[in-house]
Amino acid sequence: MPLDWFPLAAAESNSAADDTFLSIVFSGGVMGIGIMVTLILLSVIAMYLVIEQAFALRKKELVPADLIEEVRALLNQGKLKDADQKCRERPCPLSFVLVSGIAEIEFGWPAVEKALEDSTAEQAARLYRKLEYLSVIGNIAPMLGLLGTVAGMILAFREVALSQGTAGAGDLAAGIYSALVTTVAGLVIAIPSLAAFAVFRNSIDEIISDTAYSAQHVFSSVRRRIPGATPVIRPSAPPPRAN
């Protein structure tokens, strides 16, 4: 037996496997190829969104603890301009909410409270905007896969009809086998996309909740001095939150 038989056989096997994979993936004709290319593009976009959101949705960057105490101390001292400048130096959802509230202090507490609520809702919408694309991909991908499968099965049965039933079961099974590849590809893309969407959605909900809670804590020290505020007794530090 020649010594170079094993590497040659392995190379031929790998080549055959690659050819088989590519032939299966792109065996659905023009429509099948178009659907597979679209699914590949969706998978690339989904991967980018997952990586981008993993780096963007970091709580310590979006709701910095040191900013909370610094702005609270400045507001307690009546240094509104310094508090506003401190927030603008740290652009994040929390600083945007705080700046909106500081700008309304002179109009009374109801105006401040309304500004905090509106700006918090605006930041929540901004954070959800990119995340929604993952949900769209997760819903579109299996539908595209199903479209490719149905189209492939139509073509397979069309061949049977044109051959007047002379096509064997093996020919029919081969066509259906190729058509099902798009459904598998769509599900492979959709399942991780929807799972990532659920995880990131919960992260955003937690971040928005902490943003609103922190904003109330920042303004608690000056709320009693703002016109229109109801007298309340608040602790000097926020109570611990349940995990």
C-alpha positions as CSV (number, residue, x, y, z in Angstrom):
1,M,0.0,0.0,0.0
2,P,1.5,3.4,-1.0
3,L,2.6,5.6,1.9
4,D,0.8,8.6,0.5
5,W,-2.5,6.8,0.2
6,F,-3.9,8.1,3.5
7,P,-3.4,11.8,3.0
8,L,-4.6,11.5,-0.6
9,A,-7.8,9.7,0.6
10,A,-8.3,12.3,3.3
11,A,-8.0,15.1,0.9
12,E,-10.4,13.5,-1.5
13,S,-12.9,12.8,1.3
14,N,-12.7,16.4,2.5
15,S,-13.2,17.7,-1.1
16,A,-16.2,15.4,-1.5
17,A,-17.7,16.5,1.8
18,D,-17.3,20.2,0.8
19,D,-18.8,19.6,-2.6
20,T,-21.7,17.7,-1.0
21,F,-22.3,20.5,1.5
22,L,-22.2,23.3,-1.1
23,S,-24.4,21.3,-3.5
24,I,-27.0,20.8,-0.8
25,V,-26.9,24.4,0.3
26,F,-27.2,25.8,-3.2
27,S,-29.3,23.1,-4.8
28,G,-32.6,25.0,-4.8
29,G,-32.1,26.8,-8.0
30,V,-32.2,30.6,-8.4
31,M,-34.8,31.1,-5.6
32,G,-33.0,28.7,-3.3
33,I,-29.7,30.4,-3.8
34,G,-31.3,33.8,-3.2
35,I,-32.9,32.6,0.0
36,M,-29.7,31.1,1.3
37,V,-27.7,34.2,0.5
38,T,-30.3,36.3,2.4
39,L,-30.2,33.9,5.3
40,I,-26.4,34.2,5.4
41,L,-26.6,38.0,5.4
42,L,-29.2,37.8,8.2
43,S,-26.8,35.6,10.3
44,V,-24.0,38.1,9.9
45,I,-26.2,41.0,10.9
46,A,-27.5,39.0,13.9
47,M,-24.0,38.2,15.0
48,Y,-23.0,41.8,14.8
49,L,-26.0,42.9,16.8
50,V,-25.3,40.4,19.5
51,I,-21.7,41.4,19.9
52,E,-22.5,45.1,19.7
53,Q,-25.3,44.9,22.3
54,A,-23.1,42.8,24.6
55,F,-20.6,45.6,24.8
56,A,-23.1,48.5,24.8
57,L,-25.5,47.2,27.5
58,R,-23.1,47.4,30.5
59,K,-24.8,48.7,33.5
60,K,-21.8,50.4,35.1
61,E,-21.3,52.5,32.0
62,L,-25.0,53.3,31.5
63,V,-25.8,54.0,35.1
64,P,-22.5,55.0,36.7
65,A,-22.7,54.9,40.5
66,D,-20.1,57.7,41.0
67,L,-22.2,60.1,38.8
68,I,-25.2,59.5,41.0
69,E,-23.5,60.6,44.2
70,E,-21.6,63.5,42.6
71,V,-24.7,65.1,41.0
72,R,-26.7,64.5,44.2
73,A,-24.1,66.3,46.3
74,L,-24.0,69.3,43.8
75,L,-27.7,69.6,43.8
76,N,-27.8,69.5,47.5
77,Q,-25.4,72.4,47.5
78,G,-27.5,74.3,45.0
79,K,-24.9,74.2,42.3
80,L,-27.2,73.5,39.4
81,K,-24.8,74.6,36.6
82,D,-22.0,72.4,38.0
83,A,-24.4,69.5,38.3
84,D,-25.5,70.1,34.7
85,Q,-21.9,70.2,33.5
86,K,-21.0,67.1,35.4
87,C,-23.8,65.2,33.6
88,R,-22.8,66.5,30.2
89,E,-19.2,65.3,30.8
90,R,-20.6,61.7,31.2
91,P,-23.0,61.0,28.3
92,C,-25.2,58.1,29.2
93,P,-28.9,57.4,29.7
94,L,-28.7,58.4,33.4
95,S,-27.0,61.7,32.6
96,F,-29.5,62.5,29.9
97,V,-32.4,61.9,32.4
98,L,-30.7,64.0,35.1
99,V,-30.0,66.9,32.7
100,S,-33.7,66.9,31.7
101,G,-34.7,67.1,35.3
102,I,-32.2,69.8,36.3
103,A,-33.5,72.0,33.4
104,E,-37.0,72.0,34.9
105,I,-36.1,72.7,38.5
106,E,-37.1,76.4,38.3
107,F,-40.6,75.4,37.1
108,G,-41.4,73.3,40.2
109,W,-41.4,69.6,41.1
110,P,-44.3,68.5,38.9
111,A,-42.3,69.8,35.8
112,V,-39.2,68.0,37.1
113,E,-41.0,64.7,37.6
114,K,-42.6,64.9,34.2
115,A,-39.2,65.6,32.6
116,L,-37.7,62.6,34.4
117,E,-40.5,60.3,33.2
118,D,-40.4,61.5,29.6
119,S,-36.6,61.4,29.3
120,T,-36.5,57.9,30.9
121,A,-39.1,56.7,28.3
122,E,-37.1,58.3,25.5
123,Q,-33.9,56.5,26.7
124,A,-35.7,53.2,26.9
125,A,-36.9,53.6,23.3
126,R,-33.4,54.4,22.2
127,L,-32.0,51.3,23.8
128,Y,-34.7,49.1,22.4
129,R,-34.3,50.5,18.9
130,K,-31.4,48.4,17.8
131,L,-32.5,45.4,19.8
132,E,-35.7,45.2,17.8
133,Y,-33.7,44.2,14.8
134,L,-32.8,40.9,16.5
135,S,-36.5,40.2,17.0
136,V,-37.2,41.0,13.4
137,I,-34.4,38.6,12.2
138,G,-35.6,35.9,14.6
139,N,-39.1,36.1,13.1
140,I,-38.1,36.5,9.4
141,A,-35.4,33.8,9.2
142,P,-37.7,30.8,9.8
143,M,-40.3,32.3,7.4
144,L,-37.6,32.6,4.7
145,G,-36.5,29.1,5.4
146,L,-40.1,27.8,5.1
147,L,-40.5,29.7,1.8
148,G,-37.4,28.0,0.4
149,T,-38.7,24.6,1.6
150,V,-42.1,25.1,0.1
151,A,-40.7,26.3,-3.2
152,G,-38.3,23.3,-3.3
153,M,-41.1,20.9,-2.7
154,I,-43.2,22.5,-5.4
155,L,-40.3,22.0,-7.8
156,A,-39.8,18.4,-6.7
157,F,-43.5,17.5,-7.2
158,R,-43.5,19.3,-10.5
159,E,-40.8,17.0,-11.7
160,V,-43.0,14.0,-10.7
161,A,-45.9,15.5,-12.5
162,L,-43.9,16.2,-15.7
163,S,-42.5,12.7,-15.6
164,Q,-46.0,11.4,-15.3
165,G,-45.1,9.4,-12.2
166,T,-42.1,7.7,-13.6
167,A,-39.8,9.6,-11.1
168,G,-38.8,7.3,-8.3
169,A,-39.1,7.8,-4.6
170,G,-35.4,8.4,-4.4
171,D,-35.7,11.3,-6.8
172,L,-38.6,12.8,-4.9
173,A,-36.8,12.3,-1.5
174,A,-33.6,14.0,-2.9
175,G,-35.6,17.1,-3.9
176,I,-37.4,17.3,-0.6
177,Y,-34.1,16.7,1.3
178,S,-32.5,19.7,-0.5
179,A,-35.5,21.9,0.1
180,L,-35.5,21.3,3.8
181,V,-32.0,22.8,4.1
182,T,-33.4,26.3,4.0
183,T,-35.8,25.6,6.9
184,V,-32.9,24.3,9.0
185,A,-30.8,27.3,8.1
186,G,-33.7,29.6,9.1
187,L,-34.1,27.9,12.5
188,V,-30.4,27.9,13.2
189,I,-30.4,31.7,12.8
190,A,-33.8,32.4,14.5
191,I,-33.3,30.4,17.7
192,P,-30.1,32.2,18.9
193,S,-31.4,35.6,17.7
194,L,-34.6,35.3,19.8
195,A,-32.7,33.9,22.8
196,A,-30.3,36.9,22.6
197,F,-33.2,39.3,22.2
198,A,-34.8,37.9,25.4
199,V,-31.6,38.3,27.4
200,F,-30.8,41.8,26.2
201,R,-34.4,42.9,26.7
202,N,-34.3,41.9,30.3
203,S,-31.0,43.7,30.6
204,I,-32.5,46.9,29.2
205,D,-35.5,46.6,31.5
206,E,-33.1,46.4,34.5
207,I,-31.1,49.3,33.2
208,I,-34.1,51.5,32.7
209,S,-35.5,50.6,36.1
210,D,-32.2,51.5,37.8
211,T,-32.0,54.7,35.8
212,A,-35.4,55.8,37.1
213,Y,-34.6,54.7,40.6
214,S,-31.3,56.5,40.6
215,A,-32.8,59.7,39.2
216,Q,-35.4,59.8,42.0
217,H,-32.6,59.3,44.5
218,V,-30.5,62.1,43.0
219,F,-33.4,64.6,43.3
220,S,-34.6,63.4,46.7
221,S,-32.3,65.8,48.6
222,V,-33.7,68.9,46.8
223,R,-37.2,67.8,46.2
224,R,-38.5,69.4,49.4
225,R,-37.0,72.8,48.4
226,I,-38.5,72.7,44.9
227,P,-41.9,74.6,44.5
228,G,-44.8,72.3,44.1
229,A,-43.2,69.3,45.9
230,T,-45.2,67.5,48.6
231,P,-43.3,67.2,51.9
232,V,-41.9,63.7,52.2
233,I,-39.3,62.2,54.4
234,R,-36.6,60.3,52.5
235,P,-33.5,58.5,53.8
236,S,-30.1,59.9,53.1
237,A,-29.3,56.8,51.1
238,P,-31.5,54.7,48.9
239,P,-32.8,51.5,50.5
240,P,-31.3,48.2,49.3
241,R,-33.1,46.7,46.3
242,A,-34.1,43.1,46.2
243,N,-32.2,41.1,43.6
